Amino acid sequence: DKSGLESSDLNEMVNNVRQDKTPYLMTAGHCITNAIDAPSLLICFNYESPYCGFGRTSLNGYADQTLAGSIFKARSDSLDFALVELETIPPAEFRPFYAGWNNSNTIPTSTFSIHHPLGDVKKVSVDQNAPTVDSFSPDFLTNGFWKIGTWEIGTTEDGSSGGPLFNEKKLIVGSLTGGNSTCQNPSDDLFAMFNKQWNHYSSPTQQLKTWLDPDNSGMTQIGRASCR
């Protein structure tokens, strides 16, 4: 896996069909092993640099925009996700974004991921090609993962777990479980499929649908929301 942090990485806040800004946060299941872990989460906002690339002055963004505590909602080992609700609504000055998603099985034409490798400031990795459908290991759902062949821009590392995979329309389609990608060889990362996490399992504590579509609208995608 690509875990390595006790607090949340980017590990996305997600929008719901009601668009009422319920502060749901999604991460990798192996980062929150059970409901007991949820209250101890520390979530950081805006830990990012205004600069990109090499040769720039190192600025690490905010380190004091944090919230503590969450309430467990759902989790799956074999689909490696966990969903919690923050105990505190993020204030507007934190500029929270609630990411949109697509729960269909449509294969994206290209993807990108936002994450915090090795606990560093926010990074973006880009795959300009379509992912393939693959399996992670016998302990996980067969053919329940998007496989990134090669990142054309960036890579992931330990600490990137739970980082969202976005499609070409900037909608979540998966979350990082792990893989072999490094700076030297930015290839072969596996993201658990959002469309499987949605309702592959019927129990509300093992799926996203109950929480992100509480009125059973049947919507297959929804855009992002922000508090700006």
C-alpha positions as CSV (number, residue, x, y, z in Angstrom):
1,D,0.0,0.0,0.0
2,K,1.0,3.7,0.0
3,S,0.1,4.6,3.5
4,G,2.4,6.1,6.0
5,L,0.6,9.0,7.7
6,E,-1.5,8.9,10.8
7,S,-3.5,12.0,9.8
8,S,-5.4,12.4,6.5
9,D,-3.5,13.2,3.3
10,L,-5.6,15.1,0.7
11,N,-8.0,12.2,1.0
12,E,-10.9,14.0,-0.6
13,M,-13.9,15.6,0.8
14,V,-16.9,14.5,-1.3
15,N,-20.1,16.1,-2.4
16,N,-23.4,14.4,-2.0
17,V,-26.6,14.5,-4.2
18,R,-28.3,16.9,-1.8
19,Q,-25.3,19.3,-2.2
20,D,-25.8,20.4,1.4
21,K,-22.1,20.4,2.2
22,T,-22.2,17.6,4.7
23,P,-18.5,17.3,5.5
24,Y,-17.9,13.8,4.3
25,L,-14.3,12.8,3.8
26,M,-13.1,9.7,1.9
27,T,-9.8,7.9,2.4
28,A,-8.2,4.5,2.0
29,G,-9.7,1.7,4.1
30,H,-6.2,0.7,5.3
31,C,-5.7,4.2,6.7
32,I,-8.8,3.9,9.0
33,T,-8.9,0.3,10.1
34,N,-12.1,0.5,12.2
35,A,-14.7,2.9,13.6
36,I,-12.5,3.5,16.7
37,D,-9.9,5.3,14.5
38,A,-12.3,7.9,13.2
39,P,-12.5,10.3,16.3
40,S,-8.7,10.5,16.3
41,L,-8.3,11.8,12.8
42,L,-6.5,15.1,12.2
43,I,-7.4,16.7,8.9
44,C,-5.2,19.4,7.3
45,F,-6.4,21.9,4.7
46,N,-4.4,23.9,2.1
47,Y,-1.1,22.2,2.7
48,E,0.3,23.2,-0.7
49,S,2.9,25.4,-2.3
50,P,2.1,28.4,-4.6
51,Y,5.0,27.2,-6.8
52,C,5.4,24.3,-9.1
53,G,8.6,22.6,-10.3
54,F,12.3,22.9,-9.4
55,G,14.4,25.9,-8.5
56,R,11.6,27.7,-6.6
57,T,11.6,29.0,-3.1
58,S,10.2,26.3,-0.8
59,L,6.9,27.4,0.6
60,N,4.7,24.8,2.3
61,G,1.4,26.5,2.6
62,Y,-0.7,26.4,5.8
63,A,0.1,24.0,8.6
64,D,-2.4,25.4,11.1
65,Q,-5.6,25.0,9.1
66,T,-6.6,21.7,10.8
67,L,-9.7,20.1,12.2
68,A,-9.8,17.1,14.6
69,G,-12.3,14.3,14.9
70,S,-14.7,12.5,12.7
71,I,-17.6,10.1,12.8
72,F,-17.4,6.7,11.1
73,K,-19.9,6.0,8.3
74,A,-18.6,3.2,6.0
75,R,-15.6,1.1,5.2
76,S,-14.5,-1.9,3.1
77,D,-11.4,-4.0,3.2
78,S,-11.7,-5.5,-0.2
79,L,-12.5,-2.1,-1.9
80,D,-10.1,-0.3,0.4
81,F,-12.1,2.8,1.2
82,A,-13.4,4.5,4.4
83,L,-16.0,7.3,4.6
84,V,-16.2,9.5,7.7
85,E,-18.1,12.7,8.5
86,L,-16.0,15.5,10.1
87,E,-17.2,16.5,13.5
88,T,-16.7,20.2,12.6
89,I,-17.8,21.9,9.4
90,P,-14.8,23.4,7.7
91,P,-14.9,27.2,7.9
92,A,-15.1,29.2,4.7
93,E,-11.6,30.6,5.2
94,F,-10.3,27.0,4.7
95,R,-11.7,27.2,1.2
96,P,-13.1,23.6,1.3
97,F,-14.0,21.9,-1.9
98,Y,-16.4,19.0,-2.0
99,A,-15.3,16.9,-5.0
100,G,-17.8,15.6,-7.5
101,W,-17.9,12.0,-8.6
102,N,-19.0,9.6,-11.3
103,N,-20.3,6.2,-10.2
104,S,-20.7,4.6,-13.6
105,N,-18.3,2.0,-15.0
106,T,-17.3,4.2,-17.9
107,I,-13.6,4.0,-18.5
108,P,-12.0,7.4,-18.3
109,T,-10.1,8.7,-21.3
110,S,-7.4,10.2,-19.1
111,T,-6.9,10.6,-15.3
112,F,-5.1,12.6,-12.7
113,S,-4.6,12.2,-8.9
114,I,-4.0,14.7,-6.1
115,H,-2.1,13.4,-3.1
116,H,0.6,14.0,-0.5
117,P,3.6,11.7,-1.2
118,L,5.7,11.1,1.9
119,G,3.6,13.7,3.7
120,D,4.9,16.4,1.4
121,V,2.8,19.4,0.1
122,K,0.1,18.6,-2.4
123,K,1.2,17.0,-5.6
124,V,-0.6,16.2,-8.9
125,S,0.1,13.2,-11.1
126,V,-1.3,12.9,-14.6
127,D,-1.9,10.0,-16.9
128,Q,-2.8,11.1,-20.4
129,N,-4.1,7.6,-21.3
130,A,-7.1,5.5,-20.3
131,P,-6.6,3.3,-17.3
132,T,-7.2,-0.5,-17.5
133,V,-9.3,-2.7,-15.3
134,D,-7.2,-4.9,-13.0
135,S,-7.0,-6.6,-9.6
136,F,-4.8,-5.6,-6.7
137,S,-4.2,-8.9,-4.8
138,P,-6.3,-12.0,-3.8
139,D,-7.4,-10.1,-0.7
140,F,-9.2,-7.5,-2.7
141,L,-12.2,-7.5,-5.0
142,T,-11.3,-9.1,-8.4
143,N,-11.2,-6.6,-11.2
144,G,-12.2,-3.8,-8.8
145,F,-9.4,-1.4,-9.6
146,W,-8.2,1.1,-12.2
147,K,-4.6,0.4,-13.2
148,I,-2.5,3.4,-14.2
149,G,0.1,2.2,-16.7
150,T,2.5,5.1,-16.6
151,W,2.2,8.6,-15.2
152,E,3.3,11.1,-17.8
153,I,3.5,13.8,-15.1
154,G,4.4,13.1,-11.5
155,T,4.2,9.9,-9.5
156,T,2.9,8.6,-6.2
157,E,4.8,7.4,-3.1
158,D,4.2,6.2,0.4
159,G,1.7,8.5,2.1
160,S,-0.3,8.9,-1.1
161,S,-2.9,6.3,-0.1
162,G,-6.5,7.4,-0.4
163,G,-5.7,10.1,-2.9
164,P,-8.6,10.5,-5.4
165,L,-8.4,9.5,-9.0
166,F,-10.2,12.0,-11.2
167,N,-11.4,11.5,-14.8
168,E,-11.1,13.9,-17.6
169,K,-14.2,15.8,-16.3
170,K,-12.5,16.3,-12.9
171,L,-14.9,13.8,-11.2
172,I,-13.7,11.1,-8.7
173,V,-13.6,7.6,-10.2
174,G,-11.3,5.9,-7.7
175,S,-9.0,6.2,-4.7
176,L,-5.4,5.0,-4.4
177,T,-4.7,1.7,-2.8
178,G,-1.1,1.1,-3.8
179,G,1.2,0.0,-6.5
180,N,4.8,0.1,-7.7
181,S,5.1,3.7,-8.8
182,T,8.2,5.7,-7.7
183,C,10.0,8.8,-9.0
184,Q,12.4,6.5,-10.9
185,N,9.7,4.3,-12.3
186,P,6.3,6.1,-12.3
187,S,4.2,3.1,-13.4
188,D,1.7,0.6,-12.1
189,D,-0.6,2.2,-9.6
190,L,-3.9,0.7,-8.6
191,F,-7.0,2.8,-7.6
192,A,-10.1,1.1,-6.1
193,M,-13.0,1.8,-8.4
194,F,-15.6,4.4,-7.1
195,N,-18.3,2.5,-9.0
196,K,-17.6,-0.6,-7.0
197,Q,-17.3,1.3,-3.7
198,W,-20.7,2.9,-4.5
199,N,-22.9,-0.2,-3.8
200,H,-21.1,-3.4,-4.5
201,Y,-21.9,-4.4,-0.9
202,S,-25.4,-3.9,0.3
203,S,-24.7,-2.9,3.9
204,P,-24.8,0.9,4.5
205,T,-21.5,0.5,6.5
206,Q,-19.8,-1.0,3.4
207,Q,-20.9,1.4,0.6
208,L,-20.9,5.0,-0.4
209,K,-24.4,5.2,-1.9
210,T,-26.3,5.3,1.4
211,W,-24.4,8.5,2.4
212,L,-23.8,10.3,-0.9
213,D,-27.3,9.6,-2.4
214,P,-29.5,9.3,0.7
215,D,-32.7,10.0,-1.3
216,N,-31.9,7.2,-3.8
217,S,-32.0,9.6,-6.8
218,G,-30.1,7.3,-9.0
219,M,-27.8,10.0,-10.2
220,T,-24.6,8.7,-11.8
221,Q,-22.5,11.8,-11.5
222,I,-22.4,15.1,-9.7
223,G,-20.1,18.1,-9.8
224,R,-18.1,19.7,-7.1
225,A,-19.2,22.3,-4.5
226,S,-17.2,24.8,-2.6
227,C,-17.7,27.3,0.2
228,R,-16.2,30.2,-1.6
